[in-house]
């Protein structure tokens, strides 16, 4: 692929070969034989539904349903972003074809709502998409495009956002922003290589989102006796849980604020214990080395393990004084509070691929020197 695409060796680690079907996406190791995996797809896909061993696959992820039916699915080979690619390296890339491939993947994930973002970010994404076809910087053309068929706006805004605010709102807001950027300001129209520039800006905006660069799995999340079906997103920032129905990000935890353990016997579970229940924002400002620049990012686009549990069991005294009774009651209250706090900080993920998620999380956590 590198030879056919005429890509230099310096970007050999940017992409990887993935075997993909409707329900499963798997990144292959460089020494794997893709054609052989295609021929044996049913057997390999079947292994993804068990946790008896890690399998020889490096990074499988499901994107459709917790219950896989691989026998009814045809697999294809994809050339996609390597799940372990560092954001810092990606942001320095300037090769047009590499930028284009990364942009296409980011655009698809954005529309699928795998990158939860604010409405303001969605407007910026939509306007960038409209401007990327630099030969059609025409306000009337886009106005006709969005009015002639209501489905056309679904190429610019994720479906769940369209449902919440309505087509009329998004159409009006996007066209207004498009006019401000490309019609009222001649700077953008006069910029050389405008399409490449806008693709890079699209990627920059996406890279600033917490879930960018994630491997996506499916499962159920249980917290405080409440279960929801979620996408489990794992990347260098941490673990992010997206509600599969609403497409909203429910939780996001950095490796610095959590420990995690795995259960493979009775049930396929992954337990996350959070040191504090403070959620990570949608943006990467928490871990960014360029936080000062990122705070002004939106304006810059168009401005030219487990711990040992101690037993709480105590011997019953033969007689109790008022002081000792008070002390025991206080201890009992404290123990109860500690138990409630542990439950409050415990998140359980039910997924058939907990072992694979655990190892991917471990790789990222060890890179950051976080305790597991």
C-alpha positions in Angstrom: 0.0 0.0 0.0 2.8 2.4 0.8 4.3 1.8 -2.6 1.1 2.1 -4.5 0.2 5.3 -2.7 3.7 6.6 -3.2 4.0 7.5 0.5 7.4 8.0 2.1 8.7 5.7 4.8 8.4 8.3 7.5 4.6 7.8 7.5 4.7 4.0 7.4 3.2 3.9 11.0 0.4 6.4 10.3 -1.9 3.8 8.7 -2.6 0.1 9.2 -4.5 -2.7 7.4 -7.9 -3.4 9.0 -10.3 -6.2 8.2 -13.8 -4.9 8.5 -17.4 -6.0 8.3 -20.7 -4.5 9.3 -20.2 -5.4 13.0 -16.5 -5.7 13.5 -13.3 -3.8 12.8 -9.9 -5.4 13.4 -6.5 -3.9 12.9 -3.9 -6.4 11.7 -0.3 -6.6 12.8 2.3 -5.9 10.1 3.3 -9.6 10.0 -0.3 -10.8 9.5 -1.5 -12.1 6.1 -4.6 -10.1 5.2 -5.8 -12.4 2.5 -5.5 -15.4 4.8 -7.6 -13.5 7.4 -10.3 -12.8 4.8 -10.5 -16.5 4.0 -10.7 -17.5 7.7 -12.9 -14.5 8.6 -15.8 -16.5 10.1 -13.4 -18.3 12.5 -11.6 -15.1 13.6 -14.8 -13.2 14.0 -16.2 -16.0 16.2 -13.2 -15.6 18.5 -14.1 -12.0 19.1 -17.2 -13.1 20.9 -15.2 -15.0 23.5 -12.7 -14.0 26.2 -10.9 -17.3 26.6 -7.7 -15.9 25.2 -6.5 -12.6 23.8 -6.2 -13.9 20.2 -3.4 -13.0 17.8 -5.2 -9.8 16.7 -3.9 -6.6 18.0 -6.9 -4.2 18.2 -10.4 -5.5 17.4 -13.3 -3.3 17.9 -17.0 -3.6 17.4 -19.1 -0.8 16.0 -22.6 -2.1 15.5 -24.1 -4.6 17.9 -22.9 -6.3 21.2 -24.2 -9.6 19.7 -22.2 -10.4 16.6 -23.4 -12.5 13.7 -20.3 -12.7 11.6 -21.5 -15.6 9.6 -23.9 -13.3 7.7 -21.3 -10.6 7.1 -18.8 -10.1 4.3 -15.4 -8.7 5.3 -13.3 -6.1 3.5 -9.8 -4.8 3.9 -9.5 -1.2 4.8 -6.5 1.1 5.0 -7.1 3.2 8.1 -5.5 5.3 10.8 -3.3 3.3 13.2 -4.9 3.2 16.6 -1.5 3.8 18.3 -0.6 6.8 16.2 0.4 9.8 18.4 -1.6 12.9 17.9 1.5 15.1 18.2 3.1 13.3 15.1 -0.2 13.5 13.2 -0.5 17.2 13.7 2.9 17.8 12.1 1.9 15.9 8.9 1.8 18.0 5.7 1.7 15.4 2.9 -1.6 16.1 0.9 -2.6 12.5 0.3 -2.0 11.5 3.9 -4.1 14.5 5.1 -6.8 13.5 2.6 -7.0 9.9 3.9 -7.1 11.0 7.6 -9.7 13.7 6.8 -12.0 11.1 5.1 -11.8 8.8 8.2 -12.4 11.7 10.6 -15.4 13.0 8.6 -17.0 9.5 8.6 -16.5 9.2 12.4 -17.9 12.7 13.0 -21.1 11.9 11.0 -21.5 8.7 12.9 -21.4 10.7 16.2 -18.2 8.9 17.4 -16.8 12.3 18.1 -19.2 14.0 20.6 -18.9 17.7 20.2 -20.8 20.9 20.9 -23.3 22.4 18.5 -20.8 25.2 17.9 -18.2 22.7 16.8 -20.7 21.0 14.5 -21.3 24.3 12.8 -17.6 24.7 12.2 -17.3 21.1 10.9 -20.2 21.7 8.5 -18.8 25.0 7.1 -15.4 23.4 6.6 -17.0 20.6 4.6 -18.8 23.1 2.5 -15.6 25.0 1.8 -13.5 22.0 1.0 -14.9 22.0 -2.6 -13.1 25.2 -3.4 -14.6 25.4 -6.9 -18.1 25.9 -5.5 -17.7 28.8 -3.0 -21.2 30.0 -4.0 -23.7 31.0 -1.3 -26.7 30.4 -3.7 -25.5 27.0 -4.7 -25.3 25.8 -1.1 -28.6 27.4 -0.3 -30.3 25.5 -3.2 -28.5 22.3 -2.2 -29.8 22.4 1.4 -33.3 23.5 0.4 -33.9 21.1 -2.5 -33.5 18.0 -0.4 -33.7 17.9 3.4 -31.5 14.8 3.4 -28.6 16.7 2.1 -27.9 18.4 5.4 -27.3 14.9 6.9 -24.0 15.1 4.9 -22.9 17.9 7.2 -24.6 17.3 10.6 -24.8 14.0 12.6 -28.3 12.6 12.6 -28.9 12.9 16.4 -28.1 16.6 16.3 -30.5 17.1 13.4 -33.2 15.4 15.4 -32.7 17.5 18.5 -32.6 21.0 16.9 -34.3 20.4 13.6 -33.4 20.8 9.9 -34.5 24.5 9.7 -32.3 25.6 12.6 -29.2 23.9 11.2 -29.8 25.0 7.7 -30.2 28.7 8.7 -27.3 28.6 11.1 -24.9 26.9 8.7 -25.7 29.2 5.8 -25.2 32.2 8.0 -21.8 31.0 9.2 -20.8 30.0 5.6 -21.5 33.5 4.4 -19.4 35.0 7.2 -16.4 32.8 6.4 -16.4 32.5 2.6 -18.5 35.3 1.1 -18.1 38.3 3.3 -14.4 37.7 3.9 -12.3 37.4 0.7 -9.3 36.1 2.6 -10.4 32.5 2.3 -11.3 32.7 -1.4 -7.8 34.0 -2.1 -5.9 31.4 -0.1 -3.8 29.0 -2.1 -4.5 25.3 -1.8 -7.7 26.1 0.0 -9.1 22.5 0.0 -5.9 21.1 1.7 -5.9 24.0 4.2 -9.5 23.3 5.2 -9.0 19.6 5.5 -6.1 20.3 7.9 -8.4 22.6 9.9 -11.1 19.9 10.0 -8.5 17.5 11.4 -7.3 20.0 13.9 -10.8 20.6 15.2 -11.4 16.8 15.4 -8.0 16.1 17.0 -9.0 18.5 19.8 -11.9 16.3 20.7 -11.5 13.8 23.5 -12.6 10.7 21.6 -10.5 11.4 18.5 -8.2 8.5 17.5 -10.2 6.0 19.6 -10.8 2.3 19.0 -14.5 1.7 19.3 -16.1 -1.2 21.1 -19.6 -1.9 22.2 -21.0 -3.1 25.5 -23.1 -2.1 28.5 -22.1 0.4 31.3 -23.4 -0.1 34.8 -23.1 2.7 37.4 -25.1 3.0 40.6 -27.5 0.2 39.5 -28.2 1.8 36.2 -27.3 0.1 32.9 -27.0 1.7 29.5 -25.8 0.5 26.1 -22.6 2.3 25.1 -19.8 2.7 22.7 -16.6 2.2 24.6 -13.9 4.5 23.1 -10.3 3.9 24.1 -7.5 6.2 23.1 -4.4 8.0 24.5 -6.5 10.3 26.6 -8.5 7.6 28.4 -11.8 5.8 28.2 -15.0 7.5 26.9 -18.5 6.1 27.1 -21.0 7.3 24.4 -24.7 6.4 24.8 -25.6 4.3 21.7 -29.1 5.7 21.6 -28.6 9.5 22.2 -25.0 9.6 20.9 -24.1 11.8 23.9 -20.9 11.3 25.8 -21.9 10.1 29.3 -18.5 9.6 30.9 -14.9 10.2 30.1 -12.0 9.2 32.4 -8.4 9.9 32.0 -5.8 7.2 32.9 -4.5 9.5 35.7 -7.9 9.4 37.5 -8.7 5.7 37.4 -7.6 2.1 38.0 -9.0 -0.8 36.1 -9.3 -4.6 36.6 -10.6 -7.4 34.5 -13.0 -10.3 35.1 -13.0 -13.2 32.7 -14.6 -16.1 34.6 -18.2 -15.6 35.5 -19.0 -12.6 33.2 -17.1 -10.6 30.6 -16.6 -7.4 32.6 -14.1 -4.7 33.0 -14.2 -2.7 36.3 -13.1 0.9 36.4 -12.6 2.6 39.7 -12.4 6.3 39.5 -10.5 8.4 42.0 -12.9 11.2 41.5 -16.0 11.4 39.3 -15.0 14.6 37.6 -15.7 14.0 33.9 -13.2 14.9 31.2 -14.5 17.5 28.8 -15.2 16.9 25.2 -11.9 18.5 24.4 -8.3 17.4 24.9 -7.4 20.6 26.9 -6.8 18.4 30.0 -3.9 16.6 28.4 -2.9 19.1 25.7 0.6 20.6 25.7 -0.8 23.5 23.8 -3.7 24.4 26.0 -3.1 28.1 25.6 -3.4 27.8 21.9 -6.3 25.4 22.0 -8.3 27.8 24.1 -8.3 30.1 21.1 -8.6 27.3 18.6 -12.1 28.1 17.4 -11.2 31.7 16.6 -7.9 30.6 14.8 -9.7 28.4 12.2 -10.9 31.3 10.1 -8.9 34.2 11.4 -6.4 34.6 8.8 -5.1 -2.8 38.9 -6.6 -3.4 42.0 -5.9 -2.8 45.7 -6.2 -5.3 48.6 -9.4 -5.1 50.5 -9.1 -5.0 54.3 -11.7 -6.8 56.4 -14.0 -4.6 58.5 -14.9 -7.5 60.8 -14.3 -6.8 64.5 -14.7 -9.1 67.6 -17.8 -8.5 69.5 -16.9 -7.1 73.0 -18.4 -8.8 76.1 -19.7 -5.5 77.4 -20.1 -2.1 75.9 -19.5 1.3 77.5 -21.3 4.4 76.1 -17.9 5.6 74.7 -17.2 2.2 73.0 -20.8 2.1 71.6 -20.4 5.5 70.2 -17.1 4.6 68.7 -18.5 1.5 67.0 -21.5 3.4 65.7 -19.2 6.0 64.2 -17.0 3.4 62.7 -20.0 1.7 61.2 -21.2 5.0 59.8 -17.7 5.7 58.3 -17.6 2.2 56.8 -21.0 2.6 55.3 -19.9 6.0 53.8 -16.8 4.4 52.4 -18.8 1.6 50.9 -21.2 4.1 49.3 -18.2 6.1 48.0 -16.6 3.0 46.4 -19.9 2.2 44.7 -20.2 5.8 43.5 -16.8 5.6 42.0 -17.1 2.1 40.5 -18.1 1.7 36.8 -18.6 -1.8 35.3 -18.4 -2.4 31.6 -20.0 -5.6 30.3 -18.5 -6.5 26.9 -17.3 -9.7 25.2 -14.0 -8.0 24.4 -13.0 -6.8 27.8 -9.7 -8.6 27.6 -8.7 -6.7 24.4 -9.9 -3.4 25.8 -7.9 -4.0 29.0 -4.7 -4.5 27.0 -5.2 -1.5 24.9 -5.9 0.6 27.9 -2.8 -0.8 29.6 -0.6 0.1 26.6 -1.8 3.7 26.8 -1.6 3.9 30.6 1.9 2.6 30.7 3.0 5.1 28.1 1.8 7.9 30.4 3.3 6.3 33.5 -0.1 5.8 35.1 -0.7 3.2 37.8 -2.9 0.3 36.7 
